[in-house]
Amino acid sequence: MTHTFSIFDTGNLIATFTDAPTALTTLNRLAADSPETSERLLLVAFDASGNPIDDCLPGGHLAFLPPAP
C-alpha cells in the first residue's frame, strides 16, 4: 500500500515524503532544531486515496507501522 507522509506546523504544510523513516527523522530534527515550535508540529500519514490514517507528534511513532528499532 502506498502512503504519503506530511508534516504540518499549526495546520500549514511544510513537507511531504513518500517514506515513513525519512518523515519521522525530519519531524524529530525540526523539533530539535526549534524546541519552541515543536509543540505545533504534526506528522500525518495518508493512504493512496488521500485519507488521513494516522498521525504523531515529535518523538512519537505511527501506530500503523512497527516502531523503528
N, CA, C and O of each residue as an XYZ file, in Angstrom:
276
protein
N       0.842     -1.184      0.000
C       0.000      0.000      0.000
C       0.884      1.243      0.000
O       1.874      1.304      0.729
N       0.535      2.212     -0.798
C       1.281      3.458     -0.905
C       0.761      4.468      0.108
O      -0.446      4.649      0.274
N       1.701      5.116      0.774
C       1.352      6.143      1.752
C       2.105      7.425      1.439
O       3.165      7.406      0.813
N       1.542      8.528      1.881
C       2.199      9.825      1.827
C       2.262     10.335      3.260
O       1.317     10.157      4.028
N       3.364     10.962      3.614
C       3.574     11.461      4.970
C       3.823     12.959      4.888
O       4.714     13.414      4.172
N       3.023     13.722      5.633
C       3.121     15.185      5.575
C       3.339     15.748      6.967
O       2.727     15.303      7.938
N       4.225     16.737      7.046
C       4.472     17.443      8.305
C       3.786     18.797      8.225
O       3.924     19.536      7.250
N       3.046     19.093      9.279
C       2.321     20.355      9.378
C       2.812     21.131     10.587
O       3.175     20.545     11.607
N       2.823     22.453     10.468
C       3.113     23.376     11.571
C       1.877     24.252     11.705
O       1.600     25.085     10.842
N       1.139     24.062     12.786
C      -0.100     24.795     13.038
C      -1.030     24.732     11.820
O      -1.629     25.734     11.430
N      -1.138     23.551     11.236
C      -2.044     23.363     10.111
C      -1.481     23.714      8.749
O      -2.119     23.439      7.732
N      -0.312     24.309      8.704
C       0.321     24.665      7.428
C       1.291     23.561      7.005
O       2.167     23.170      7.775
N       1.130     23.067      5.788
C       2.013     22.032      5.265
C       3.418     22.583      5.093
O       3.617     23.629      4.475
N       4.398     21.863      5.652
C       5.781     22.314      5.490
C       6.650     21.291      4.763
O       7.713     21.650      4.257
N       6.219     20.005      4.696
C       6.998     18.998      3.975
C       6.149     17.763      3.722
O       5.250     17.443      4.500
N       6.447     17.067      2.614
C       5.765     15.827      2.263
C       6.804     14.790      1.858
O       7.804     15.114      1.219
N       6.553     13.538      2.238
C       7.504     12.448      1.993
C       6.761     11.211      1.503
O       5.551     11.082      1.685
N       7.513     10.302      0.876
C       6.921      9.044      0.427
C       7.355      7.864      1.292
O       6.915      6.736      1.069
N       8.217      8.120      2.279
C       8.609      7.030      3.172
C       8.591      7.505      4.627
O       8.973      8.634      4.936
N       8.141      6.621      5.500
C       7.973      6.951      6.915
C       9.286      7.262      7.629
O       9.334      8.236      8.380
N      10.359      6.479      7.433
C      11.594      6.788      8.162
C      12.109      8.208      7.913
O      12.523      8.896      8.847
N      12.082      8.638      6.662
C      12.536      9.999      6.344
C      11.620     11.034      6.978
O      12.093     12.036      7.513
N      10.322     10.801      6.923
C       9.363     11.743      7.508
C       9.554     11.848      9.015
O       9.565     12.952      9.561
N       9.704     10.711      9.696
C       9.882     10.727     11.154
C      11.205     11.377     11.544
O      11.259     12.140     12.509
N      12.262     11.084     10.809
C      13.566     11.693     11.086
C      13.489     13.209     10.914
O      14.013     13.956     11.740
N      12.842     13.658      9.853
C      12.704     15.097      9.607
C      11.856     15.754     10.675
O      12.196     16.838     11.149
N      10.755     15.121     11.065
C       9.905     15.664     12.127
C      10.709     15.870     13.402
O      10.639     16.934     14.018
N      11.464     14.867     13.797
C      12.244     14.967     15.032
C      13.385     15.975     14.912
O      13.721     16.647     15.887
N      13.982     16.084     13.722
C      15.044     17.082     13.520
C      14.485     18.493     13.620
O      15.087     19.364     14.248
N      13.326     18.715     12.996
C      12.687     20.034     13.078
C      12.351     20.393     14.523
O      12.536     21.535     14.943
N      11.861     19.421     15.277
C      11.523     19.665     16.682
C      12.769     19.981     17.502
O      12.745     20.866     18.357
N      13.855     19.260     17.242
C      15.100     19.500     17.973
C      15.717     20.839     17.604
O      16.284     21.522     18.457
N      15.609     21.218     16.330
C      16.175     22.481     15.869
C      15.423     23.690     16.413
O      15.997     24.771     16.544
N      14.158     23.517     16.727
C      13.341     24.635     17.177
C      12.376     24.175     18.273
O      11.184     24.006     18.017
N      12.890     23.970     19.500
C      12.050     23.467     20.585
C      10.807     24.321     20.853
O       9.772     23.803     21.272
N      10.913     25.618     20.612
C       9.762     26.496     20.872
C       8.611     26.249     19.905
O       7.468     26.590     20.209
N       8.891     25.671     18.763
C       7.812     25.387     17.804
C       7.455     23.898     17.741
O       6.529     23.524     17.022
N       8.167     23.050     18.474
C       7.946     21.606     18.369
C       6.520     21.199     18.752
O       6.005     20.211     18.229
N       5.883     21.935     19.648
C       4.513     21.607     20.052
C       3.509     21.843     18.933
O       2.384     21.349     19.004
N       3.888     22.582     17.911
C       2.975     22.888     16.804
C       3.114     21.897     15.655
O       2.306     21.916     14.726
N       4.126     21.029     15.702
C       4.390     20.109     14.605
C       3.542     18.849     14.702
O       3.279     18.345     15.794
N       3.118     18.347     13.547
C       2.332     17.127     13.484
C       2.660     16.411     12.179
O       2.677     17.026     11.113
N       2.919     15.113     12.268
C       3.127     14.278     11.097
C       1.840     13.497     10.848
O       1.322     12.846     11.754
N       1.332     13.562      9.635
C       0.103     12.854      9.271
C       0.413     11.895      8.125
O       1.061     12.271      7.148
N      -0.057     10.649      8.255
C       0.067      9.656      7.196
C      -1.254      9.589      6.437
O      -2.330      9.565      7.035
N      -1.153      9.561      5.122
C      -2.334      9.486      4.252
C      -2.258      8.215      3.422
O      -1.170      7.789      3.035
N      -3.413      7.604      3.143
C      -3.438      6.440      2.266
C      -3.414      6.887      0.806
O      -3.352      8.082      0.517
N      -3.464      5.926     -0.105
C      -3.362      6.222     -1.536
C      -4.513      7.085     -2.046
O      -4.385      7.743     -3.078
N      -5.637      7.085     -1.327
C      -6.796      7.904     -1.714
C      -6.758      9.301     -1.118
O      -7.635     10.121     -1.391
N      -5.729      9.578     -0.292
C      -5.608     10.899      0.320
C      -6.317     11.041      1.646
O      -6.453     12.148      2.168
N      -6.776      9.920      2.202
C      -7.450      9.959      3.501
C      -6.429      9.832      4.624
O      -5.536      8.988      4.543
N      -6.540     10.656      5.679
C      -5.614     10.520      6.801
C      -5.859      9.189      7.517
O      -7.003      8.805      7.759
N      -4.772      8.494      7.850
C      -4.913      7.204      8.524
C      -4.196      7.140      9.860
O      -4.453      6.229     10.647
N      -3.308      8.077     10.136
C      -2.581      8.083     11.405
C      -1.848      9.410     11.535
O      -1.613     10.103     10.545
N      -1.490      9.753     12.765
C      -0.683     10.948     12.991
C       0.158     10.755     14.233
O      -0.123      9.878     15.050
N       1.199     11.577     14.378
C       2.023     11.537     15.579
C       2.715     12.882     15.767
O       2.861     13.680     14.840
N       3.126     13.089     16.994
C       3.870     14.286     17.393
C       5.357     13.969     17.353
O       5.731     12.803     17.224
N       6.221     14.988     17.461
C       7.658     14.711     17.527
C       7.960     13.725     18.656
O       7.399     13.826     19.747
N       8.851     12.774     18.381
C       9.222     11.769     19.371
C       8.292     10.574     19.388
O       8.562      9.593     20.081
N       7.210     10.636     18.646
C       6.247      9.540     18.606
C       6.503      8.628     17.426
O       7.502      8.755     16.719
N       5.567      7.695     17.229
C       5.651      6.831     16.056
C       4.247      6.639     15.487
O       3.251      6.885     16.167
N       4.185      6.215     14.278
C       2.909      5.975     13.622
C       2.431      4.583     14.015
O       3.128      3.598     13.769
N       1.255      4.491     14.620
C       0.755      3.238     15.184
C       0.561      2.151     14.129
O       0.671      0.967     14.447
N       0.274      2.525     12.887
C       0.040      1.502     11.878
C       1.339      0.893     11.344
O       1.308     -0.078     10.588
N       2.465      1.457     11.735
C       3.779      0.909     11.356
C       4.477      0.401     12.601
O       4.269      0.949     13.683
N       5.306     -0.642     12.479
C       6.069     -1.075     13.661
C       7.068      0.011     14.051
O       7.608      0.696     13.182
N       7.321      0.175     15.359
C       8.310      1.184     15.788
C       9.693      0.859     15.231
O      10.042     -0.306     15.038
N      10.460      1.891     14.980
C      11.824      1.712     14.476
C      12.668      1.054     15.571
O      12.464      1.331     16.752
N      13.607      0.193     15.197
C      14.462     -0.485     16.211
C      15.369      0.474     16.925
O      16.138      0.065     17.795
